[in-house]
Structures are given as structure tokens and as C-alpha cells.
């Protein structure tokens, strides 16, 4: 929900608005895209009616306009007309610019200067990067001031200077570097765990071609993906940083599909303006976030109703309706780290470690093969306590060469045993909040050696278990 003047820097100081999850732990966003407003057009009334209908029926906490918003002269008067719709509805609105927004009489920076003093506008020009309008919006938890989710707004720019390299521009390195550094800061403040985040801009990424035809993809593709011919590398950074759940764009009016690629949702909005080309009924994409979870629901809202319902992630971590939760253990005298026992010998299974002679023992910050004195024919046992932040079903995995197993509270959760090249194995277990005993067994036969142990939960993206969650006596 958007709230009043009791606010902190920097967004709230500018607008008097801050964002919080509702008491039911949801936060709703209405994405309007490709409004193509022309103040002299008779179709403006129909476009405004659609926007007002969506705002009235969905009652979003925030509206995000993802480009090609005002595309004809007189542009200043057009922006004032569009902004008035949201001001009258008392709905906070943010803007990312499209390729058509600054083609006429007003530059990109001037658009943000025009909007800045308007009530209910929450966008920003952002730092001195390529483009204009690279910024974040933070959403606090429903009952605490800590940031619980982050929205990234980027300028996907307009056209490349060199026409030999395609018709549309791309998100530049300075913008990607800013995202990476900003993501790292939010992750650091969240106990080294990525925060659930979304990203909004106008021109789709080339990776939007990857989700077409997948079983879990919802919606229609009625035209080619009009993206840059250059792959900027942004998507690789999204995969690496593990915070972005979904990317929401516009630009292609006859596409409104939504799907997943490498655990990231790639989604088109619904074309909103009647002066834009396209055969879809005019409307909006709705995104409803769930506090404390890497999850959201989305659908298309038009005057005819709702459609194209989609839930992220499309495959739930827990398939059990009533799992049996392992109880947490009261344990005292813990310190950060992991205890290890190191063995040497020719092993064919982790079971052989049970009778092996310990060569050395110690404490590490995290599970690591660093103490190994040889490249081949060795093994490890790692023991400690895992601090589980919330009751829920957790997924565990190992990437290992050779064999590995994971036990939680004595229960085998991951079996990746036996001689093999690097491969992944995973399992799930329901855990109460608190401390749980863990044990990891690993052996290396010959050739390459590798071990990564990770987990995931409804509020935790899959990845290596952070140091802050591991304890030993």
C-alpha cells in the first residue's frame, strides 16, 4: 500500500509516499504500456476510460507505465493529461521511457523534470548513467521497516547510433553495472540473501524468444520480438544475482505472453492505448507480490474481465499439501562456521567414509574442499547446525564430482553418491523455524573434484548456503 508523509530518504522525501506490503502480505502493481497518447486524438477518452477502469477494479498500490506513453505533439500537454488520470485516482505512478517518448519536442530528461513536482509521481531520473530513468522503488514489510522487495526501473533507450547494428537500442554497460552494484547492496543488507525483485523497462530482451512454446508459457505471440540485435548481457547478470523474479516490458503490442527462462519470468504487458496498433483488447498486466516469498501472481485485466492467469514460480517447491515438519532443536554455545573431518584413501561411496581414518579436523566458514592436501582420493565429512529462518519446505542440492550426500536432522535429503562426473542431485524437506543439524559427506576418486551445497525456500532463491546460516559448536 502507498502511505502518507511519514517517510524516509530518498524516494519518500521527494514524493511523501512510501510503499509497504498490505496486511494480507500482498502488494499489487498495474503495468500500463504503449499508451501512445495523442492529445489531439478522439481516442484519448477510450484510453483514459480503460486506465480508470483498471485502477477502480484492481485498486493497485502502484502503477508503472513502461514506455511509449506520450508519442505525439503537443507532448507537454499530453504528459499532463496522462498524469492527471493517476493524480485524480490518487494512485502512485512510475515511468520508464520507450523509444517513441522523446522523438518529438521534449527530451527524456525534460519529461522527468516535468513529472517530478506532480503529486503521486514516484519516478526518478536516477544516477548519471546512460539513458534517463534508472532507479529503484523499495517496498517495506507489512509490519516492519526493513525492505522486503525491490522494483528496478530502467531506460531501455531508443535507437542505436549505428544503423548497421539493428533498429533498436539496448541497455548499456553502465546501467548493468549500476544494477549489479545496487543488487549487491540490497543482498548485503538482507543477510547476504537476494531480495525478491522485479524489473521494468520498454524494449524486450533477445531472451524473450526463449520462452515461446514452453509448456508453462501463458498468452499469445502474434508478432516477432522487436528487440535489439545486440545481446547486452543484462540477462546473464539477472541470472547471476538471483534477485529478479520477473522482467516486464511492452513495445510489441500484439504480444502478451509470459513465461520462464532460467527461473526468471519474461513478460509482456497488455497494450493500453487506442492510438497504438494491435488487435488485443486494451488493458493492463497486473502483478501481485507475496511478502517474504519469491513468488507472484499475474493476469491481464481488461474491461471484459481477467485472463492469462500465471503464477510464479510455475512449479511449486512443495508438492505436498500437509508435509511433516522436522522440529527445530534448542542448542547453545554455537559460533559461525562448519566443522570438518578430512580423510584420504580410495573411496567408491560415501558409506566408506564411516570407517576411514581422520587425517585432520577443523572449522571452516563454509563447506569447502580447500583443506584437501591431495587432488584425488580423499573425502570429507562436514557437520554443523543450519539456522532455518522460516517454517517451510526447503530444497537442498549438491553439485559434486564425485559422490555426495546431505542429511538434515539425520534424514537423508540428497543422494548424489557414487563415482561420477559433476552432476546435480536434489531433495526436499519440511523444517520448522530454528536450528537443524546437518551433515554432508563427500568423496573424490580421480580427475576433477567439485562440491557445492545449496538450498532454497519460498523466501530464498536457490544458491549456495550463505555463511550466515551455518553454525558449529
Buried (B, 14 or more C-beta within 10 A) or exposed (E): BBBEEEBEEEBBEBBBBBBBBBEEBBBBBBBBBBBBBBBEBEBBEBBBBBBBBBBEBBEBBBBBBBBBBBBBBBBBEBBBBBBEBBBEBEBBBBBBBBBBBBBBEBEBEBBBEBBEEBEBBBBBBBEEBBBBBBBBBBBBBBEEEEBBBBBBBBBBBBEBEEEEEBEBBBBBEBBBEBBBEBBBEBBEEBEEBBBBBBBBBBBBBBBBBBBEEEEBBBBEBBEEBBBBEBEBEBBEBBBEBBBBBBBBBBBBBBBBBBBBBEBBBBBBBBBBBBBBEBEBBBBBBBBBBBBBBBBBBBBBBBEEEEBBEBBBBBEEBBEEEEBEBBEBEEEEEBEBBBBBBBBBBEBEBBEBBEEBEEBEEEEBEBBBBEBBEEEBBBBBBBBBBBBBBBBBBBBBBBBBBBBBBBBBBEEEBBBBBEBBEEEEBBBBBBBBEBBBBBBBBBBBBEEEBBBBBBBBBBBBBBBEBBBEBBBBE
